Amino acid sequence: PYKVPAAVRISPVQVNGIPGEWVESPNVSKDVLLYLHGGGYFGCSAETHRPITTSFAMHGFGVFAPNYRLAPENPFPAAVEDATAAYRGLLAEGYLPLRIVIAGDSAGGGLALSLMLALRASGTPLPAAAVLFSPWTDLAATGDSIRTNASRCAMFNGPDIGPSARYYLGSTDPRNPLASPLYADLSGLPPMLIHAGADEVLRDDSTRLAEKARAAGVPVELKIWPVVPHAWQLAPHRIPEARQSLRESAAFLRTHTSAADLSGVKS
């Protein structure tokens, strides 16, 4: 099992009424990461995703991982509402948008996109950058890899994506852009880094998103990794590629928060 590094401090907190965990290490900077856990919108928690949040904390980020409401008891758009409230709470606590970054895996990666779309729609300042690990961006499941990678993916067989989507969507159209950001207008979103595995059924949720974001003028870096399972970043204690992905992601985010230093922002 994963052991939290001794140097990392984890505190149960609430941000703007949203419960979760604050994760930080002694080398914490002024940069804060809002981390949205995966789990199909119906499972997992801040606690299950500590291998990822503690890694970002060790790279110097203060991390807030909200326990947003889950389906089926709380279907769409509850998760989007909670993620938005958490982000607004960080702003209210004095964190500058230039110093806030967001990340998420699987459903959490899709939720990170939905959050940015909701912020853009309301005129709220957007974060400096985003990292998406194997994001679930198309709940209508129209990507070719749902079928072509069904026998290769270590996590899903393709068709079993359907029930998760229905739990979350309820009666919502699976192509609703706040539920399936692949169908959204992505213009104006901040720079994003996308990591996905070549053998995942959700691979095309990443490749098509990157293509669409680039077409909308969003700076995108896409990296497709060979021979890794879905959301492999959850196993940095076992998988070298998980450590590498987390290291590259932290460096990407730091590159974009450093713009605050260049602009003379002090806090």
C-alpha positions as CSV (number, residue, x, y, z in Angstrom):
1,P,0.0,0.0,0.0
2,Y,1.0,3.6,-0.5
3,K,2.6,5.4,2.4
4,V,2.3,9.2,2.7
5,P,5.8,10.7,2.9
6,A,6.7,11.7,6.4
7,A,7.4,15.3,5.3
8,V,3.9,15.7,3.9
9,R,1.1,17.2,6.1
10,I,-2.5,16.4,5.3
11,S,-5.3,18.4,7.0
12,P,-9.1,18.0,6.6
13,V,-10.4,21.4,5.6
14,Q,-13.4,23.1,4.0
15,V,-13.0,25.7,1.3
16,N,-16.1,27.7,0.6
17,G,-18.2,25.0,2.2
18,I,-16.6,22.2,0.2
19,P,-14.9,19.5,2.3
20,G,-11.6,18.0,1.3
21,E,-7.9,17.6,2.1
22,W,-5.2,20.3,2.2
23,V,-1.9,18.6,1.3
24,E,1.5,20.4,1.7
25,S,5.2,19.8,2.4
26,P,7.8,22.0,4.1
27,N,8.9,23.4,0.7
28,V,5.4,24.7,-0.1
29,S,5.4,27.8,-2.4
30,K,2.7,30.4,-3.1
31,D,1.3,28.2,-5.9
32,V,-1.8,26.2,-5.2
33,L,-3.2,23.2,-7.1
34,L,-6.9,22.3,-7.1
35,Y,-6.8,18.6,-7.7
36,L,-10.0,16.8,-8.8
37,H,-10.0,13.1,-8.2
38,G,-11.2,10.5,-10.7
39,G,-13.6,7.6,-10.0
40,G,-16.3,7.8,-12.7
41,Y,-18.1,10.6,-10.8
42,F,-19.4,8.0,-8.4
43,G,-16.4,6.7,-6.5
44,C,-13.0,7.5,-4.9
45,S,-12.1,10.5,-2.8
46,A,-9.3,12.9,-1.9
47,E,-7.9,10.1,0.3
48,T,-7.7,7.5,-2.5
49,H,-5.8,10.0,-4.6
50,R,-3.1,10.8,-2.1
51,P,-0.4,9.2,-4.2
52,I,-0.9,12.0,-6.7
53,T,-1.7,14.9,-4.3
54,T,1.3,14.2,-2.1
55,S,3.6,14.0,-5.2
56,F,2.5,17.5,-6.2
57,A,2.9,18.7,-2.6
58,M,6.5,17.3,-2.6
59,H,7.0,19.4,-5.8
60,G,6.2,22.5,-3.8
61,F,2.5,23.0,-4.5
62,G,-0.1,23.6,-1.8
63,V,-2.8,21.1,-2.8
64,F,-6.6,21.3,-2.1
65,A,-8.4,18.0,-3.1
66,P,-12.1,18.5,-2.7
67,N,-14.5,15.7,-1.9
68,Y,-17.1,16.9,-4.4
69,R,-20.5,15.3,-4.3
70,L,-20.8,12.0,-6.1
71,A,-23.4,10.2,-8.3
72,P,-25.9,8.6,-8.3
73,E,-27.2,10.4,-5.2
74,N,-25.8,13.7,-6.6
75,P,-25.8,13.6,-10.4
76,F,-24.7,16.2,-12.9
77,P,-24.1,19.1,-12.3
78,A,-23.4,18.6,-8.6
79,A,-19.7,17.9,-9.2
80,V,-19.3,20.9,-11.4
81,E,-21.0,23.1,-8.8
82,D,-18.7,21.9,-6.0
83,A,-15.5,22.2,-8.1
84,T,-16.6,25.8,-9.0
85,A,-17.3,26.6,-5.4
86,A,-13.9,25.3,-4.3
87,Y,-12.1,27.3,-6.9
88,R,-14.0,30.5,-6.0
89,G,-13.1,29.7,-2.4
90,L,-9.4,29.7,-3.2
91,L,-9.9,33.1,-4.9
92,A,-11.7,34.4,-1.8
93,E,-8.9,33.2,0.5
94,G,-6.6,35.5,-1.5
95,Y,-4.9,33.2,-4.0
96,L,-4.3,34.8,-7.3
97,P,-5.5,33.2,-10.5
98,L,-1.9,33.4,-11.8
99,R,-0.9,31.2,-8.9
100,I,-3.7,28.7,-9.1
101,V,-3.5,25.6,-11.3
102,I,-5.8,22.7,-11.7
103,A,-5.4,19.0,-12.4
104,G,-7.5,15.8,-12.5
105,D,-7.5,12.2,-13.6
106,S,-10.2,10.4,-15.6
107,A,-13.6,11.8,-14.5
108,G,-11.6,14.4,-12.5
109,G,-9.8,15.4,-15.8
110,G,-13.1,16.0,-17.4
111,L,-14.3,17.9,-14.4
112,A,-11.3,20.1,-14.5
113,L,-12.3,21.1,-18.1
114,S,-16.0,21.5,-17.0
115,L,-14.8,23.8,-14.2
116,M,-12.9,26.0,-16.5
117,L,-15.8,26.2,-18.9
118,A,-18.1,27.2,-16.0
119,L,-15.6,29.8,-14.8
120,R,-15.3,31.3,-18.3
121,A,-19.1,31.5,-18.7
122,S,-19.4,33.4,-15.5
123,G,-16.5,35.8,-16.2
124,T,-14.4,34.4,-13.3
125,P,-10.6,34.6,-13.8
126,L,-9.2,31.3,-15.1
127,P,-6.3,29.4,-13.5
128,A,-2.8,29.7,-15.0
129,A,-2.7,26.2,-16.4
130,A,-4.2,22.7,-16.2
131,V,-3.0,19.1,-16.3
132,L,-5.3,16.3,-17.4
133,F,-4.5,12.6,-16.8
134,S,-6.5,10.4,-19.1
135,P,-9.5,12.8,-19.0
136,W,-13.0,11.5,-19.6
137,T,-14.3,14.1,-22.0
138,D,-16.9,12.3,-24.0
139,L,-19.7,10.6,-22.0
140,A,-21.4,9.7,-25.3
141,A,-18.5,7.2,-25.8
142,T,-18.0,7.9,-29.5
143,G,-14.2,7.5,-29.6
144,D,-12.8,4.6,-31.7
145,S,-10.5,3.5,-28.9
146,I,-13.6,2.5,-26.8
147,R,-13.9,-0.4,-29.2
148,T,-10.3,-0.8,-30.6
149,N,-8.7,-0.9,-27.1
150,A,-11.4,-2.9,-25.3
151,S,-9.2,-6.0,-25.0
152,R,-6.0,-4.0,-24.2
153,C,-7.2,-1.6,-21.5
154,A,-6.3,-2.8,-18.0
155,M,-9.2,-0.8,-16.4
156,F,-12.3,-0.9,-18.7
157,N,-13.6,-3.3,-21.3
158,G,-15.3,-0.5,-23.3
159,P,-19.0,-1.1,-22.7
160,D,-18.6,-0.8,-18.9
161,I,-18.1,3.0,-19.3
162,G,-21.8,3.2,-20.0
163,P,-23.3,2.6,-16.5
164,S,-20.8,5.2,-15.0
165,A,-22.0,7.8,-17.5
166,R,-25.7,7.1,-16.7
167,Y,-25.1,7.3,-13.0
168,Y,-23.7,10.8,-13.4
169,L,-25.8,12.1,-16.3
170,G,-29.3,11.0,-15.1
171,S,-31.5,12.4,-17.8
172,T,-28.9,14.9,-19.1
173,D,-27.8,14.6,-22.7
174,P,-24.4,12.9,-22.8
175,R,-23.3,15.6,-25.3
176,N,-24.0,18.4,-22.9
177,P,-20.7,20.4,-23.0
178,L,-20.5,20.8,-19.3
179,A,-20.7,17.1,-18.8
180,S,-18.7,16.1,-21.9
181,P,-16.2,19.0,-22.6
182,L,-15.2,17.4,-25.9
183,Y,-18.4,19.0,-27.3
184,A,-17.7,22.5,-25.8
185,D,-16.2,25.6,-27.4
186,L,-12.7,25.5,-25.8
187,S,-11.5,28.9,-26.9
188,G,-9.9,31.1,-24.2
189,L,-9.0,28.2,-21.9
190,P,-5.5,28.3,-20.3
191,P,-2.5,26.1,-21.4
192,M,-3.0,22.4,-20.8
193,L,-0.9,19.3,-20.6
194,I,-2.6,16.0,-21.4
195,H,-1.1,12.6,-20.5
196,A,-2.9,9.4,-21.6
197,G,-2.0,5.7,-22.3
198,A,-1.9,4.3,-25.8
199,D,-3.9,1.2,-24.8
200,E,-6.7,2.9,-22.8
201,V,-10.3,2.8,-24.0
202,L,-10.3,6.5,-23.2
203,R,-7.3,7.4,-25.3
204,D,-9.4,9.1,-28.0
205,D,-11.0,11.3,-25.3
206,S,-7.5,12.8,-25.0
207,T,-6.4,12.9,-28.6
208,R,-9.6,14.4,-29.9
209,L,-9.7,16.9,-27.0
210,A,-6.1,18.0,-27.8
211,E,-7.0,18.4,-31.5
212,K,-10.1,20.5,-30.7
213,A,-8.3,22.6,-28.2
214,R,-5.5,23.4,-30.6
215,A,-8.0,24.3,-33.3
216,A,-9.6,26.8,-30.7
217,G,-6.2,28.4,-30.1
218,V,-5.5,26.8,-26.7
219,P,-1.8,25.9,-26.1
220,V,-1.8,22.1,-25.6
221,E,0.9,19.5,-25.0
222,L,-0.3,15.9,-25.6
223,K,1.8,12.9,-24.6
224,I,0.6,9.4,-25.3
225,W,2.5,6.9,-23.2
226,P,3.0,3.2,-24.3
227,V,2.2,0.3,-22.0
228,V,0.6,2.1,-19.0
229,P,-2.8,1.4,-17.4
230,H,-5.5,4.0,-17.0
231,A,-4.6,6.7,-14.4
232,W,-1.2,5.1,-13.8
233,Q,-0.2,8.2,-11.9
234,L,-1.9,6.6,-8.9
235,A,1.0,4.2,-8.5
236,P,4.2,6.2,-8.2
237,H,5.4,3.8,-5.6
238,R,5.2,1.0,-8.2
239,I,5.4,2.4,-11.7
240,P,8.4,4.5,-12.8
241,E,6.3,6.1,-15.6
242,A,3.9,7.4,-12.9
243,R,6.8,9.2,-11.2
244,Q,7.9,10.6,-14.5
245,S,4.4,11.8,-15.5
246,L,4.0,13.5,-12.1
247,R,7.4,15.1,-12.4
248,E,6.7,16.4,-15.9
249,S,3.3,17.7,-14.9
250,A,4.7,19.6,-11.9
251,A,7.3,21.2,-14.1
252,F,4.7,22.2,-16.7
253,L,2.5,23.8,-14.0
254,R,5.4,25.6,-12.4
255,T,6.4,27.0,-15.8
256,H,3.0,28.7,-16.0
257,T,2.8,29.9,-12.4
258,S,6.3,31.4,-12.8
259,A,4.6,34.0,-15.1
260,A,3.4,35.6,-11.9
261,D,7.0,36.2,-10.8
262,L,7.9,37.7,-14.2
263,S,4.9,40.1,-14.0
264,G,6.1,41.3,-10.6
265,V,3.2,39.9,-8.7
266,K,4.3,39.5,-5.1
267,S,1.5,37.3,-3.5
